[in-house]
Amino acid sequence: MVDDYEFDSVQFQPYLPGVFGGLTALLMDVHEADTQSTILNGLSAVIAYAGKQVSEEVRSVLQS
């Protein structure tokens, strides 16, 4: 769980591209505001807990 008290961003690093890519792809596919809000909350948690390690993933989404 990303918002776990003992979250370790180093251990999460291998999963970051898949999680971030999957959430952003899902965000583009849904149309309900509640669903979009839930996905954005998940992305926000990933960004907050992964810190600088997520910068490459964010950059790739912004470029596409």
MIMIFI-953416 format. One record per residue: residue in one letter; chain; z, y, x of N, C-alpha, C in turn. Coordinates in steps of 0.001 Angstrom, whole numbers, always signed. Layout:
N
<site><residuo>A</residuo><cadena>A</cadena><n_w>Z</n_w><n_v>Y</n_v><n_u>X</n_u><ca_w>Z</ca_w><ca_v>Y</ca_v><ca_u>X</ca_u><c_w>Z</c_w><c_v>Y</c_v><c_u>X</c_u></site>
...
END
This chain:
64
<site><residuo>M</residuo><cadena>A</cadena><n_w>+0</n_w><n_v>-1170</n_v><n_u>+852</n_u><ca_w>+0</ca_w><ca_v>+0</ca_v><ca_u>+0</ca_u><c_w>+0</c_w><c_v>+1237</c_v><c_u>+901</c_u></site>
<site><residuo>V</residuo><cadena>A</cadena><n_w>-848</n_w><n_v>+2175</n_v><n_u>+608</n_u><ca_w>-1004</ca_w><ca_v>+3344</ca_v><ca_u>+1469</ca_u><c_w>+216</c_w><c_v>+4242</c_v><c_u>+1446</c_u></site>
<site><residuo>D</residuo><cadena>A</cadena><n_w>+857</n_w><n_v>+4405</n_v><n_u>+316</n_u><ca_w>+1997</ca_w><ca_v>+5310</ca_v><ca_u>+265</ca_u><c_w>+3326</c_w><c_v>+4603</c_v><c_u>+514</c_u></site>
<site><residuo>D</residuo><cadena>A</cadena><n_w>+3287</n_w><n_v>+3471</n_v><n_u>+1165</n_u><ca_w>+4472</ca_w><ca_v>+2729</ca_v><ca_u>+1539</ca_u><c_w>+5286</c_w><c_v>+3527</c_v><c_u>+2551</c_u></site>
<site><residuo>Y</residuo><cadena>A</cadena><n_w>+6600</n_w><n_v>+3422</n_v><n_u>+2487</n_u><ca_w>+7500</ca_w><ca_v>+4155</ca_v><ca_u>+3368</ca_u><c_w>+7230</c_w><c_v>+3865</c_v><c_u>+4843</c_u></site>
<site><residuo>E</residuo><cadena>A</cadena><n_w>+6924</n_w><n_v>+2623</n_v><n_u>+5156</n_u><ca_w>+6703</ca_w><ca_v>+2231</ca_v><ca_u>+6550</ca_u><c_w>+5215</c_w><c_v>+2065</c_v><c_u>+6870</c_u></site>
<site><residuo>F</residuo><cadena>A</cadena><n_w>+4364</n_w><n_v>+2849</n_v><n_u>+6252</n_u><ca_w>+2925</ca_w><ca_v>+2783</ca_v><ca_u>+6484</ca_u><c_w>+2618</c_w><c_v>+3048</c_v><c_u>+7958</c_u></site>
<site><residuo>D</residuo><cadena>A</cadena><n_w>+1788</n_w><n_v>+2203</n_v><n_u>+8554</n_u><ca_w>+1412</ca_w><ca_v>+2342</ca_v><ca_u>+9962</ca_u><c_w>-88</c_w><c_v>+2601</c_v><c_u>+10031</c_u></site>
<site><residuo>S</residuo><cadena>A</cadena><n_w>-454</n_w><n_v>+3845</n_v><n_u>+10340</n_u><ca_w>-1866</ca_w><ca_v>+4223</ca_v><ca_u>+10343</ca_u><c_w>-2659</c_w><c_v>+3475</c_v><c_u>+11409</c_u></site>
<site><residuo>V</residuo><cadena>A</cadena><n_w>-2015</n_w><n_v>+3072</n_v><n_u>+12487</n_u><ca_w>-2709</ca_w><ca_v>+2325</ca_v><ca_u>+13545</ca_u><c_w>-3119</c_w><c_v>+946</c_v><c_u>+13019</c_u></site>
<site><residuo>Q</residuo><cadena>A</cadena><n_w>-2235</n_w><n_v>+282</n_v><n_u>+12312</n_u><ca_w>-2563</ca_w><ca_v>-1027</ca_v><ca_u>+11749</ca_u><c_w>-3592</c_w><c_v>-916</c_v><c_u>+10634</c_u></site>
<site><residuo>F</residuo><cadena>A</cadena><n_w>-3630</n_w><n_v>+220</n_v><n_u>+9970</n_u><ca_w>-4566</ca_w><ca_v>+432</ca_v><ca_u>+8866</ca_u><c_w>-5959</c_w><c_v>+799</c_v><c_u>+9349</c_u></site>
<site><residuo>Q</residuo><cadena>A</cadena><n_w>-6091</n_w><n_v>+1232</n_v><n_u>+10592</n_u><ca_w>-7344</ca_w><ca_v>+1734</ca_v><ca_u>+11164</ca_u><c_w>-8551</c_w><c_v>+823</c_v><c_u>+10899</c_u></site>
<site><residuo>P</residuo><cadena>A</cadena><n_w>-8461</n_w><n_v>-489</n_v><n_u>+11088</n_u><ca_w>-9641</ca_w><ca_v>-1331</ca_v><ca_u>+10860</ca_u><c_w>-10131</c_w><c_v>-1324</c_v><c_u>+9408</c_u></site>
<site><residuo>Y</residuo><cadena>A</cadena><n_w>-9253</n_w><n_v>-1020</n_v><n_u>+8479</n_u><ca_w>-9595</ca_w><ca_v>-1037</ca_v><ca_u>+7060</ca_u><c_w>-10031</c_w><c_v>+332</c_v><c_u>+6540</c_u></site>
<site><residuo>L</residuo><cadena>A</cadena><n_w>-9829</n_w><n_v>+1357</n_v><n_u>+7326</n_u><ca_w>-10085</ca_w><ca_v>+2726</ca_v><ca_u>+6892</ca_u><c_w>-11523</c_w><c_v>+2974</c_v><c_u>+6445</c_u></site>
<site><residuo>P</residuo><cadena>A</cadena><n_w>-12529</n_w><n_v>+2561</n_v><n_u>+7201</n_u><ca_w>-13907</ca_w><ca_v>+2816</ca_v><ca_u>+6744</ca_u><c_w>-14221</c_w><c_v>+2167</c_v><c_u>+5391</c_u></site>
<site><residuo>G</residuo><cadena>A</cadena><n_w>-13780</n_w><n_v>+948</n_v><n_u>+5216</n_u><ca_w>-14046</ca_w><ca_v>+252</ca_v><ca_u>+3958</ca_u><c_w>-13323</c_w><c_v>+869</c_v><c_u>+2779</c_u></site>
<site><residuo>V</residuo><cadena>A</cadena><n_w>-12062</n_w><n_v>+1213</n_v><n_u>+2980</n_u><ca_w>-11272</ca_w><ca_v>+1817</ca_v><ca_u>+1906</ca_u><c_w>-11825</c_w><c_v>+3186</c_v><c_u>+1551</c_u></site>
<site><residuo>F</residuo><cadena>A</cadena><n_w>-12055</n_w><n_v>+4003</n_v><n_u>+2560</n_u><ca_w>-12547</ca_w><ca_v>+5360</ca_v><ca_u>+2312</ca_u><c_w>-13945</c_w><c_v>+5321</c_v><c_u>+1705</c_u></site>
<site><residuo>G</residuo><cadena>A</cadena><n_w>-14816</n_w><n_v>+4493</n_v><n_u>+2259</n_u><ca_w>-16172</ca_w><ca_v>+4373</ca_v><ca_u>+1727</ca_u><c_w>-16189</c_w><c_v>+3823</c_v><c_u>+315</c_u></site>
<site><residuo>G</residuo><cadena>A</cadena><n_w>-15361</n_w><n_v>+2844</n_v><n_u>+63</n_u><ca_w>-15298</ca_w><ca_v>+2257</ca_v><ca_u>-1273</ca_u><c_w>-14793</c_w><c_v>+3236</c_v><c_u>-2317</c_u></site>
<site><residuo>L</residuo><cadena>A</cadena><n_w>-13752</n_w><n_v>+3982</n_v><n_u>-1965</n_u><ca_w>-13216</ca_w><ca_v>+4962</ca_v><ca_u>-2908</ca_u><c_w>-14206</c_w><c_v>+6096</c_v><c_u>-3169</c_u></site>
<site><residuo>T</residuo><cadena>A</cadena><n_w>-14884</n_w><n_v>+6562</n_v><n_u>-2138</n_u><ca_w>-15846</ca_w><ca_v>+7649</ca_v><ca_u>-2349</ca_u><c_w>-17053</c_w><c_v>+7154</c_v><c_u>-3150</c_u></site>
<site><residuo>A</residuo><cadena>A</cadena><n_w>-17499</n_w><n_v>+5937</n_v><n_u>-2912</n_u><ca_w>-18612</ca_w><ca_v>+5374</ca_v><ca_u>-3691</ca_u><c_w>-18201</c_w><c_v>+5198</c_v><c_u>-5146</c_u></site>
<site><residuo>L</residuo><cadena>A</cadena><n_w>-16995</n_w><n_v>+4717</n_v><n_u>-5357</n_u><ca_w>-16491</ca_w><ca_v>+4541</ca_v><ca_u>-6709</ca_u><c_w>-16372</c_w><c_v>+5891</c_v><c_u>-7416</c_u></site>
<site><residuo>L</residuo><cadena>A</cadena><n_w>-15937</n_w><n_v>+6896</n_v><n_u>-6705</n_u><ca_w>-15815</ca_w><ca_v>+8235</ca_v><ca_u>-7277</ca_u><c_w>-17162</c_w><c_v>+8750</c_v><c_u>-7775</c_u></site>
<site><residuo>M</residuo><cadena>A</cadena><n_w>-18213</n_w><n_v>+8445</n_v><n_u>-7049</n_u><ca_w>-19550</ca_w><ca_v>+8895</ca_v><ca_u>-7446</ca_u><c_w>-20088</c_w><c_v>+8133</c_v><c_u>-8663</c_u></site>
<site><residuo>D</residuo><cadena>A</cadena><n_w>-19549</n_w><n_v>+6949</n_v><n_u>-8913</n_u><ca_w>-20050</ca_w><ca_v>+6114</ca_v><ca_u>-10005</ca_u><c_w>-19334</c_w><c_v>+6310</c_v><c_u>-11335</c_u></site>
<site><residuo>V</residuo><cadena>A</cadena><n_w>-18120</n_w><n_v>+6839</n_v><n_u>-11309</n_u><ca_w>-17356</ca_w><ca_v>+6963</ca_v><ca_u>-12551</ca_u><c_w>-17591</c_w><c_v>+8323</c_v><c_u>-13196</c_u></site>
<site><residuo>H</residuo><cadena>A</cadena><n_w>-17371</n_w><n_v>+8378</n_v><n_u>-14502</n_u><ca_w>-17626</ca_w><ca_v>+9609</ca_v><ca_u>-15239</ca_u><c_w>-16405</c_w><c_v>+10117</c_v><c_u>-15999</c_u></site>
<site><residuo>E</residuo><cadena>A</cadena><n_w>-15425</n_w><n_v>+9285</n_v><n_u>-16188</n_u><ca_w>-14213</ca_w><ca_v>+9684</ca_v><ca_u>-16900</ca_u><c_w>-13307</c_w><c_v>+10512</c_v><c_u>-15991</c_u></site>
<site><residuo>A</residuo><cadena>A</cadena><n_w>-12816</n_w><n_v>+11619</n_v><n_u>-16507</n_u><ca_w>-11981</ca_w><ca_v>+12523</ca_v><ca_u>-15715</ca_u><c_w>-10691</c_w><c_v>+11849</c_v><c_u>-15245</c_u></site>
<site><residuo>D</residuo><cadena>A</cadena><n_w>-10079</n_w><n_v>+11025</n_v><n_u>-16098</n_u><ca_w>-8846</ca_w><ca_v>+10344</ca_v><ca_u>-15708</ca_u><c_w>-9088</c_w><c_v>+9385</c_v><c_u>-14552</c_u></site>
<site><residuo>T</residuo><cadena>A</cadena><n_w>-10202</n_w><n_v>+8682</n_v><n_u>-14603</n_u><ca_w>-10544</ca_w><ca_v>+7745</ca_v><ca_u>-13532</ca_u><c_w>-10836</c_w><c_v>+8494</c_v><c_u>-12238</c_u></site>
<site><residuo>Q</residuo><cadena>A</cadena><n_w>-11584</n_w><n_v>+9580</n_v><n_u>-12338</n_u><ca_w>-11869</ca_w><ca_v>+10399</ca_v><ca_u>-11154</ca_u><c_w>-10580</c_w><c_v>+10935</c_v><c_u>-10541</c_u></site>
<site><residuo>S</residuo><cadena>A</cadena><n_w>-9662</n_w><n_v>+11372</n_v><n_u>-11370</n_u><ca_w>-8385</ca_w><ca_v>+11887</ca_v><ca_u>-10898</ca_u><c_w>-7585</c_w><c_v>+10812</c_v><c_u>-10159</c_u></site>
<site><residuo>T</residuo><cadena>A</cadena><n_w>-7592</n_w><n_v>+9607</n_v><n_u>-10701</n_u><ca_w>-6872</ca_w><ca_v>+8505</ca_v><ca_u>-10064</ca_u><c_w>-7476</c_w><c_v>+8171</c_v><c_u>-8702</c_u></site>
<site><residuo>I</residuo><cadena>A</cadena><n_w>-8785</n_w><n_v>+8148</n_v><n_u>-8639</n_u><ca_w>-9467</ca_w><ca_v>+7865</ca_v><ca_u>-7370</ca_u><c_w>-9190</c_w><c_v>+8969</c_v><c_u>-6358</c_u></site>
<site><residuo>L</residuo><cadena>A</cadena><n_w>-9236</n_w><n_v>+10222</n_v><n_u>-6809</n_u><ca_w>-8943</ca_w><ca_v>+11345</ca_v><ca_u>-5909</ca_u><c_w>-7506</c_w><c_v>+11298</c_v><c_u>-5405</c_u></site>
<site><residuo>N</residuo><cadena>A</cadena><n_w>-6581</n_w><n_v>+10858</n_v><n_u>-6231</n_u><ca_w>-5199</ca_w><ca_v>+10693</ca_v><ca_u>-5781</ca_u><c_w>-5109</c_w><c_v>+9622</c_v><c_u>-4699</c_u></site>
<site><residuo>G</residuo><cadena>A</cadena><n_w>-5863</n_w><n_v>+8548</n_v><n_u>-4866</n_u><ca_w>-5903</ca_w><ca_v>+7505</ca_v><ca_u>-3845</ca_u><c_w>-6500</c_w><c_v>+8008</c_v><c_u>-2543</c_u></site>
<site><residuo>L</residuo><cadena>A</cadena><n_w>-7600</n_w><n_v>+8748</n_v><n_u>-2643</n_u><ca_w>-8217</ca_w><ca_v>+9332</ca_v><ca_u>-1443</ca_u><c_w>-7262</c_w><c_v>+10296</c_v><c_u>-758</c_u></site>
<site><residuo>S</residuo><cadena>A</cadena><n_w>-6557</n_w><n_v>+11074</n_v><n_u>-1549</n_u><ca_w>-5596</ca_w><ca_v>+12020</ca_v><ca_u>-998</ca_u><c_w>-4498</c_w><c_v>+11297</c_v><c_u>-218</c_u></site>
<site><residuo>A</residuo><cadena>A</cadena><n_w>-4020</n_w><n_v>+10196</n_v><n_u>-766</n_u><ca_w>-2984</ca_w><ca_v>+9418</ca_v><ca_u>-72</ca_u><c_w>-3517</c_w><c_v>+8836</c_v><c_u>+1231</c_u></site>
<site><residuo>V</residuo><cadena>A</cadena><n_w>-4751</n_w><n_v>+8317</n_v><n_u>+1194</n_u><ca_w>-5352</ca_w><ca_v>+7767</ca_v><ca_u>+2415</ca_u><c_w>-5470</c_w><c_v>+8859</c_v><c_u>+3479</c_u></site>
<site><residuo>I</residuo><cadena>A</cadena><n_w>-5954</n_w><n_v>+10024</n_v><n_u>+3087</n_u><ca_w>-6120</ca_w><ca_v>+11126</ca_v><ca_u>+4038</ca_u><c_w>-4769</c_w><c_v>+11571</c_v><c_u>+4585</c_u></site>
<site><residuo>A</residuo><cadena>A</cadena><n_w>-3771</n_w><n_v>+11698</n_v><n_u>+3723</n_u><ca_w>-2447</ca_w><ca_v>+12150</ca_v><ca_u>+4154</ca_u><c_w>-1795</c_w><c_v>+11173</c_v><c_u>+5121</c_u></site>
<site><residuo>Y</residuo><cadena>A</cadena><n_w>-1902</n_w><n_v>+9890</n_v><n_u>+4839</n_u><ca_w>-1215</ca_w><ca_v>+8902</ca_v><ca_u>+5669</ca_u><c_w>-2008</c_w><c_v>+8489</c_v><c_u>+6901</c_u></site>
<site><residuo>A</residuo><cadena>A</cadena><n_w>-3316</n_w><n_v>+8542</n_v><n_u>+6836</n_u><ca_w>-4122</ca_w><ca_v>+8146</ca_v><ca_u>+7995</ca_u><c_w>-4237</c_w><c_v>+9271</c_v><c_u>+9011</c_u></site>
<site><residuo>G</residuo><cadena>A</cadena><n_w>-4032</n_w><n_v>+10495</n_v><n_u>+8578</n_u><ca_w>-4037</ca_w><ca_v>+11631</ca_v><ca_u>+9492</ca_u><c_w>-5371</c_w><c_v>+11827</c_v><c_u>+10179</c_u></site>
<site><residuo>K</residuo><cadena>A</cadena><n_w>-5324</n_w><n_v>+12075</n_v><n_u>+11470</n_u><ca_w>-6529</ca_w><ca_v>+12381</ca_v><ca_u>+12248</ca_u><c_w>-7513</c_w><c_v>+11221</c_v><c_u>+12281</c_u></site>
<site><residuo>Q</residuo><cadena>A</cadena><n_w>-7043</n_w><n_v>+10021</n_v><n_u>+12051</n_u><ca_w>-7919</ca_w><ca_v>+8854</ca_v><ca_u>+12112</ca_u><c_w>-8960</c_w><c_v>+8872</c_v><c_u>+11000</c_u></site>
<site><residuo>V</residuo><cadena>A</cadena><n_w>-8725</n_w><n_v>+9632</n_v><n_u>+9962</n_u><ca_w>-9657</ca_w><ca_v>+9671</ca_v><ca_u>+8832</ca_u><c_w>-10747</c_w><c_v>+10726</c_v><c_u>+9034</c_u></site>
<site><residuo>S</residuo><cadena>A</cadena><n_w>-10641</n_w><n_v>+11544</n_v><n_u>+10055</n_u><ca_w>-11579</ca_w><ca_v>+12660</ca_v><ca_u>+10235</ca_u><c_w>-13033</c_w><c_v>+12202</c_v><c_u>+10343</c_u></site>
<site><residuo>E</residuo><cadena>A</cadena><n_w>-13288</n_w><n_v>+11102</n_v><n_u>+11012</n_u><ca_w>-14669</ca_w><ca_v>+10601</ca_v><ca_u>+11134</ca_u><c_w>-15204</c_w><c_v>+10156</c_v><c_u>+9772</c_u></site>
<site><residuo>E</residuo><cadena>A</cadena><n_w>-14358</n_w><n_v>+9556</n_v><n_u>+8961</n_u><ca_w>-14777</ca_w><ca_v>+9120</ca_v><ca_u>+7630</ca_u><c_w>-15082</c_w><c_v>+10318</c_v><c_u>+6746</c_u></site>
<site><residuo>V</residuo><cadena>A</cadena><n_w>-14252</n_w><n_v>+11323</n_v><n_u>+6809</n_u><ca_w>-14475</ca_w><ca_v>+12548</ca_v><ca_u>+6019</ca_u><c_w>-15767</c_w><c_v>+13219</c_v><c_u>+6462</c_u></site>
<site><residuo>R</residuo><cadena>A</cadena><n_w>-15978</n_w><n_v>+13282</n_v><n_u>+7741</n_u><ca_w>-17197</ca_w><ca_v>+13904</ca_v><ca_u>+8285</ca_u><c_w>-18436</c_w><c_v>+13189</c_v><c_u>+7758</c_u></site>
<site><residuo>S</residuo><cadena>A</cadena><n_w>-18426</n_w><n_v>+11881</n_v><n_u>+7739</n_u><ca_w>-19605</ca_w><ca_v>+11143</ca_v><ca_u>+7291</ca_u><c_w>-19859</c_w><c_v>+11356</c_v><c_u>+5797</c_u></site>
<site><residuo>V</residuo><cadena>A</cadena><n_w>-18815</n_w><n_v>+11486</n_v><n_u>+5001</n_u><ca_w>-18986</ca_w><ca_v>+11738</ca_v><ca_u>+3570</ca_u><c_w>-19536</c_w><c_v>+13149</c_v><c_u>+3353</c_u></site>
<site><residuo>L</residuo><cadena>A</cadena><n_w>-19034</n_w><n_v>+14111</n_v><n_u>+4087</n_u><ca_w>-19495</ca_w><ca_v>+15488</ca_v><ca_u>+3925</ca_u><c_w>-20945</c_w><c_v>+15671</c_v><c_u>+4354</c_u></site>
<site><residuo>Q</residuo><cadena>A</cadena><n_w>-21413</n_w><n_v>+14853</n_v><n_u>+5281</n_u><ca_w>-22783</ca_w><ca_v>+14954</ca_v><ca_u>+5757</ca_u><c_w>-23776</c_w><c_v>+14294</c_v><c_u>+4816</c_u></site>
<site><residuo>S</residuo><cadena>A</cadena><n_w>-23287</n_w><n_v>+13394</n_v><n_u>+3973</n_u><ca_w>-24221</ca_w><ca_v>+12668</ca_v><ca_u>+3084</ca_u><c_w>-24477</c_w><c_v>+13391</c_v><c_u>+1798</c_u></site>
END
